[in-house]
Amino acid sequence: MSFRQRLMLLTAAAIAVTVAGVAVGVWFVAKHELFSQLDNTLVQQALTPGGGFGGSNTLVIHPDGDQTGQHQIPVTPRALQVARGQAGSYYVNTTIAGHHWRELVVGIPGGGAVLTVASLDPTTHALHRIRFWILLIGAIGIALAAGLAAIVANAALQPVRRLTTAAENVARTGDLSDRVDAQGEDELGRLGTRFNEMLVALERSVGAQRRLVADASHELRTPLTAARTNVDLVREGKLPEQEVRHALEEASVELDALTRLVADLVELARGEERKLRIEDVQLDDLVSGVVERAQARAPQVRFVTALSPAHVQADPVLLERAVSNLLDNAIKYSPDGAPIEVSVRGGEVIVADHGPGIADEDLPRVFDRFYRSATARSKPGAGLGLAIVREAAEAHGGTASAESTSSGARFRLTLPATA
């Protein structure tokens, strides 16, 4: 049974139960009103116009047991108790000569009782007609309820069907560009909107993964080809010893570049799944250590530091990697002998170089994966270092930015500082 059928059945059942409850209530109210009218008639019938007792269908019972009036009415022991003052007045349904009657026994002041009856046939007939109409109208109401339930279920589940169709299309075709026509501000409308947002995020994620794989394949091909070419030349054994040594050195350089590229790819692929090990980090000390190691790698470069004490809550390994990438980027573009200025203020790390700067058209994309400007294509690297800087900043709730100055480029890595 489909969800639509279950919803229709439950709605119809709920309406049917409501109709049945109302019908039963109407039945009891009608029965009470009819019997109340009949009982009032019996009271009036027990009284003669002159205020005495008597009349047709009426029997007077004296305290000594004598009876006057309609003798066909049977006298029960309970009626005698009322006549003797031993019991109170009462109504009762009885059968006399094969017919159903409503009987009233009421005491007379000073002793005795009046017993009067009225036929139940008109009341019973009226109740039968009321029951017939209640059942007929109830059945029609339940049938209409089933039809209305089908219409309501169909209208209510229209957005759900659209969501289901879109999900099935995505699962069948893998096309994430399909969207649901989300209408209204109710729960289903918001569900459709969130579904579209999920498709957008998924499409963006899948697109980023595909671009990452495509770009990685292209970047991996170059060092692999160069390393393989050098190794093949050495294996042939036709090169002089000096060229063999040179080929092996080139292969080692390419393999080092390949190792760094794979490490960067792994770091980027982890993305939001990265589990940070947050610690209280003395930011100026961390940057000082990274500068010392960068100085050892590039002795021709002069670093100028201005490191103010600062504390941040961060993953020290990831933060160190980001700062190191900023310094490596500055080293790559700084002329020999030109200073690289590194400063720490609060939770902000600023690295400024005196290189060619950043073109206006390149500024919005310098932190994109594998993006390399025209001036950077002659430099080593795969365009992943700054992407890691941005992801490290965002992973810590911070930002990474770049700007071009009159003397070069300035990069900022900003993290929330702690007191």
For each residue, the residues with C-beta under 8 A, 3 or more apart:
1: 5 6 9
2: 5 6
3: 6 7 157 160
4: 7 8 153 154 157
5: 1 2 8 9
6: 1 2 3 9 10
7: 3 4 10 11 149 153 156 157
8: 4 5 11 12 146 149 150 153
9: 1 5 6 12 13 149
10: 6 7 13 14
11: 7 8 14 15 145 149 152 153
12: 8 9 15 16 142 145 146 149
13: 9 10 16 17
14: 10 11 17 18
15: 11 12 18 19 141 142 145 148 149
16: 12 13 19 20 142 145
17: 13 14 20 21
18: 14 15 21 22
19: 15 16 22 23 138 141 142 145
20: 16 17 23 24 138
21: 17 18 24 25
22: 18 19 25 26
23: 19 20 26 27 134 135 137 138
24: 20 21 27 28
25: 21 22 28 29
26: 22 23 29 30 130 134
27: 23 24 30 31 130 131 134
28: 24 25 31 32
29: 25 26 32 33
30: 26 27 33 34 127 130
31: 27 28 34 35 127
32: 28 29 35 36
33: 29 30 36 37
34: 30 31 37 38 123 126 127
35: 31 32 38 39 102 123
36: 32 33 39 40
37: 33 34 40 41
38: 34 35 41 42 102 118 120 123
39: 35 36 42 43 91 102 104
40: 36 37 43 44
41: 37 38 44 45 118
42: 38 39 45 46 91 102 103 104 116 117 118
43: 39 40 46 47 104 106
44: 40 41 47
45: 41 42 55 56 57 58 104 116 118
46: 42 43 53 55 58 104 106 114 116
47: 43 44 51 52 53 55
48: 51 52 53 54 55
49:
50:
51: 47 48
52: 47 48
53: 46 47 48 58 60 108 114
54: 48 58 60 68 69
55: 45 46 47 48 58 69 116
56: 45 70
57: 45 70 73 116 117 118
58: 45 46 53 54 55 69 70 114 115 116
59: 67 68 69 70 71 73 75 114 115 116
60: 53 54 67 68 69 108 112 113 114 115
61: 65 66 67 75 79 80 82 83 112 113 114 115
62: 65 66 67 68 83 111 112
63: 83 84 85 111 112
64:
65: 61 62 80 83
66: 61 62
67: 59 60 61 62 71 75
68: 54 59 60 62
69: 54 55 58 59 60 73
70: 56 57 58 59 73
71: 59 67
72: 96 97
73: 57 59 69 70 96 103 115 117
74: 94 96
75: 59 61 67 79 80 115
76: 79 80
77: 80 81
78: 81 82 87 90 105
79: 61 75 76 82 83 105 113 115
80: 61 65 75 76 77 83 84
81: 77 78 84 86 87
82: 61 78 79 85 86 87 88 89 90 105 106 107 113
83: 61 62 63 65 79 80 107 108 111 112 113
84: 63 80 81 111
85: 63 82 107 111
86: 81 82
87: 78 81 82 90
88: 82 107
89: 82 104 105 106 107
90: 78 82 87 104 105
91: 39 42 102 103 104
92: 102 103 105
93: 100 101 102 103 120
94: 74 100 101 102 103 117
95: 98 99 100 101
96: 72 73 74 99 101 117
97: 72
98: 95
99: 95 96 119 121
100: 93 94 95 119 120 121 124
101: 93 94 95 96 117 118 119 120
102: 35 38 39 42 91 92 93 94 117 118 119 120 123
103: 42 73 91 92 93 94 115 116 117
104: 39 42 43 45 46 89 90 91 114 115 116 117
105: 78 79 82 89 90 92 113 114 115
106: 43 46 82 89 113 114
107: 82 83 85 88 89 112 113
108: 53 60 83 111 112 113 114
109:
110:
111: 62 63 83 84 85 108
112: 60 61 62 63 83 107 108
113: 60 61 79 82 83 105 106 107 108
114: 46 53 58 59 60 61 104 105 106 108
115: 58 59 60 61 73 75 79 103 104 105
116: 42 45 46 55 57 58 59 103 104
117: 42 57 73 94 96 101 102 103 104
118: 38 41 42 45 57 101 102
119: 99 100 101 102 122
120: 38 93 100 101 102 123 124
121: 99 100 124 125
122: 119 125 126
123: 34 35 38 102 120 126 127
124: 100 120 121 127 128
125: 121 122 128 129
126: 34 122 123 129 130
127: 30 31 34 123 124 130 131
128: 124 125 131 132
129: 125 126 132 133
130: 26 27 30 126 127 133 134
131: 27 127 128 134 135
132: 128 129 135 136
133: 129 130 136 137
134: 23 26 27 130 131 137 138
135: 23 131 132 138 139
136: 132 133 139 140
137: 23 133 134 140 141
138: 19 20 23 134 135 141 142
139: 135 136 142 143
140: 136 137 143 144
141: 15 19 137 138 144 145
142: 12 15 16 19 138 139 145 146
143: 139 140 146 147
144: 140 141 147 148
145: 11 12 15 16 19 141 142 148 149
146: 8 12 142 143 149 150
147: 143 144 150 151
148: 15 144 145 151 152
149: 7 8 9 11 12 15 145 146 152 153
150: 8 146 147 153 154
151: 147 148 154 155
152: 11 148 149 155 156
153: 4 7 8 11 149 150 156 157
154: 4 150 151 157 158
155: 151 152 158
156: 7 152 153 160 188
157: 3 4 7 153 154 160 161
158: 154 155 161 162
159: 162 163 180 182 183 188 189 191 192
160: 3 156 157 163 164 188
161: 157 158 164 165
162: 158 159 165 166 180 181 192
163: 159 160 166 167 180 191 192 195
164: 160 161 167 168
165: 161 162 168 169
166: 162 163 169 170 178 179 180 195 199
167: 163 164 170 171 195
168: 164 165 171 172
169: 165 166 172 173 175 178
170: 166 167 173 174 175 176 178 199
171: 167 168 174
172: 168 169
173: 169 170
174: 170 171
175: 169 170 178
176: 170 199 202 203 206
177: 203
178: 166 169 170 175 199
179: 166 196 199
180: 159 162 163 166 192 195 196
181: 162 192
182: 159 189 190 191 192 193 195 196
183: 159 189 192
184: 188 189
185: 189 190
186: 189 190
187: 190 191
188: 156 159 160 184 191 192
189: 159 182 183 184 185 186 192 193
190: 182 185 186 187 193 194
191: 159 163 182 187 188 194 195
192: 159 162 163 180 181 182 183 188 189 195 196
193: 182 189 190 196 197
194: 190 191 197 198
195: 163 166 167 180 182 191 192 198 199
196: 179 180 182 192 193 199 200
197: 193 194 200 201
198: 194 195 201 202
199: 166 170 176 178 179 195 196 202 203
200: 196 197 203 204
201: 197 198 204 205
202: 176 198 199 205 206
203: 176 177 199 200 206 207
204: 200 201 207 208
205: 201 202 208 209
206: 176 202 203 209 210
207: 203 204 210 211
208: 204 205 211 212 369
209: 205 206 212 213
210: 206 207 213 214
211: 207 208 214 215 369 370
212: 208 209 215 216 265 268 269 369
213: 209 210 216 217
214: 210 211 217 218
215: 211 212 218 219 369 370
216: 212 213 219 220 261 265 370
217: 213 214 220 221
218: 214 215 221 222
219: 215 216 222 223 261 370 382 383
220: 216 217 223 224 258 261 262
221: 217 218 224 225
222: 218 219 225 226
223: 219 220 226 227 254 255 257 258 261
224: 220 221 227 228 254 258
225: 221 222 228 229
226: 222 223 229 230 250 251 254
227: 223 224 230 231 250 251 254 255 258
228: 224 225 231 232
229: 225 226 232 233
230: 226 227 233 234 247 248 250 251 254
231: 227 228 234 235 247 251
232: 228 229 235 236
233: 229 230 236 238 239 243 247
234: 230 231 237 239 244 247 248 251
235: 231 232
236: 232 233 239
237: 234
238: 233
239: 233 234 236 243 244 247
240: 243 244
241: 244 245
242: 245 246
243: 233 239 240 246 247
244: 234 239 240 241 247 248
245: 241 242 248 249
246: 242 243 249 250
247: 230 231 233 234 239 243 244 250 251
248: 230 234 244 245 251 252
249: 245 246 252 253
250: 226 227 230 246 247 253 254
251: 226 227 230 231 234 247 248 254 255
252: 248 249 255 256
253: 249 250 256 257
254: 223 224 226 227 230 250 251 257 258
255: 223 227 251 252 258 259
256: 252 253 259 260
257: 223 253 254 260 261 380
258: 220 223 224 227 254 255 261 262
259: 255 256 262 263
260: 256 257 263 264
261: 216 219 220 223 257 258 264 265 382 384
262: 220 258 259 265 266
263: 259 260 266 267
264: 260 261 267 268 382 384 385 388
265: 212 216 261 262 268 269 384
266: 262 263 269 270
267: 263 264 270 321 388 391
268: 212 264 265 271 369 384 387 388 391
269: 212 265 266
270: 266 267 273 274
271: 268 274 391
272:
273: 270
274: 270 271 318 395
275:
276: 314 315 318 395 396
277: 315 316 317
278: 313 314 315
279: 313 314 315 316
280: 311 312 313 418
281: 286 311 312 313 314 316 319
282: 285 286 309 310 311
283: 286 287 310 311 312 314 319 344 347 349 415 417
284: 287 288 307 308 309 310 344
285: 282 288 289
286: 281 282 283 289 290 316 319 320 323
287: 283 284 290 291 305 307 323 342 344 349
288: 284 285 291 292 305 307
289: 285 286 292 293 320
290: 286 287 293 294 320 323 324 327
291: 287 288 294 295 303 305 327 342
292: 288 289 295 296
293: 289 290 296 297 324
294: 290 291 297 298 301 303 324 327 328 331
295: 291 292 298 299 301 303
296: 292 293 299
297: 293 294 331
298: 294 295 301 331
299: 295 296
300: 336 337
301: 294 295 298 331 334 336 338 340
302: 337 338 339 340
303: 291 294 295 339 340 341 342
304: 339 340 341 342
305: 287 288 291 341 342 343
306: 341 342 343 344
307: 284 287 288 342 343 344
308: 284 343 344 345 346
309: 282 284
310: 282 283 284 344 345 346 347 417
311: 280 281 282 283 417 418 419
312: 280 281 283 319 347 396 415 416 417 418
313: 278 279 280 281 396 416 418
314: 276 278 279 281 283 318 319 396 415
315: 276 277 278 279 318 319 395 396
316: 277 279 281 286 319 320
317: 277 320 321
318: 274 276 314 315 321 322 392 395 396
319: 281 283 286 312 314 315 316 322 323 392 396 415
320: 286 289 290 316 317 323 324
321: 267 317 318 324 325 388 392
322: 318 319 325 326 388 389 392 393 400 413
323: 286 287 290 319 320 326 327 349 351 413
324: 290 293 294 320 321 327 328
325: 321 322 328 329 385 386 388 389
326: 322 323 329 330 349 351 386 389 411 413
327: 290 291 294 323 324 330 331 340 342 351
328: 294 324 325 331 332 385
329: 325 326 332 333 351 385 386 411
330: 326 327 333 334 340 351 352 353 355 409 411
331: 294 297 298 301 327 328 334 340
332: 328 329 379 380 381
333: 329 330 353 355 356 379 408 409
334: 301 330 331 338 339 340 353 354 355 408
335: 338 354 355
336: 300 301
337: 300 302
338: 301 302 334 335 353 354 355
339: 302 303 304 334 354
340: 301 302 303 304 327 330 331 334 351 352 353 354
341: 303 304 305 306 350 351 352 353
342: 287 291 303 304 305 306 307 327 349 350 351
343: 305 306 307 308 349 350
344: 283 284 287 306 307 308 310 348 349 350
345: 308 310 348 350
346: 308 310 417
347: 283 310 312 398 414 415 416 417 418
348: 344 345 412 413 414 415 417
349: 283 287 323 326 342 343 344 412 413 414
350: 341 342 343 344 345 410 411 412 413
351: 323 326 327 329 330 340 341 342 410 411 413
352: 330 340 341 405 407 408 409 410 411
353: 330 333 334 338 340 341 408 409 410
354: 334 335 338 339 340 407 408
355: 330 333 334 335 338 408 409
356: 333 375 408
357: 404 405 408 409
358: 362 363 366 373 402 403 404 409
359: 362 363 373 374 375 404
360: 363 404
361: 364
362: 358 359 365 366 371 373
363: 358 359 360 366 402 403 404
364: 361
365: 362 368 371
366: 358 362 363 371 373 386 402
367: 371 386 387 389 390 400 402
368: 365 371 383 387
369: 208 211 212 215 268 383 384 387
370: 211 215 216 219 382 383 384 387
371: 362 365 366 367 368 383 387
372: 376 377 381 382 383
373: 358 359 362 366 376 377
374: 359 377
375: 356 359 378 379
376: 372 373 379 381 383
377: 372 373 374
378: 375
379: 332 333 375 376
380: 257 332
381: 332 372 376 384 385
382: 219 261 264 370 372
383: 219 368 369 370 371 372 376 386 387
384: 261 264 265 268 369 370 381 387 388
385: 264 325 328 329 381 388 389
386: 325 326 329 366 367 383 389 390 400 402 411
387: 268 367 368 369 370 371 383 384 390 391
388: 264 267 268 321 322 325 384 385 391 392
389: 322 325 326 367 385 386 392 393 400 411 413
390: 367 386 387 393 394 400
391: 267 268 271 387 388 394 395
392: 318 319 321 322 388 389 395 396 400 413
393: 322 389 390 396 398 399 400 413 414 415
394: 390 391 397 398 399 400
395: 274 276 315 318 391 392
396: 276 312 313 314 315 318 319 392 393 415 416
397: 394 415 416
398: 347 393 394 413 414 415 416
399: 393 394 412 414
400: 322 367 386 389 390 392 393 394 411 412 413 414
401: 411 412 414
402: 358 363 366 367 386 409 410 411 412
403: 358 363 409 410 412
404: 357 358 359 360 363 408 409 410
405: 352 357 408 409 410
406:
407: 352 354
408: 333 334 352 353 354 355 356 357 404 405
409: 330 333 352 353 355 357 358 402 403 404 405
410: 350 351 352 353 402 403 404 405
411: 326 329 330 350 351 352 386 389 400 401 402
412: 348 349 350 399 400 401 402 403
413: 322 323 326 348 349 350 351 389 392 393 398 400
414: 347 348 349 393 398 399 400 401
415: 283 312 314 319 347 348 393 396 397 398
416: 312 313 347 396 397 398
417: 283 310 311 312 346 347 348
418: 280 311 312 313 347
419: 311
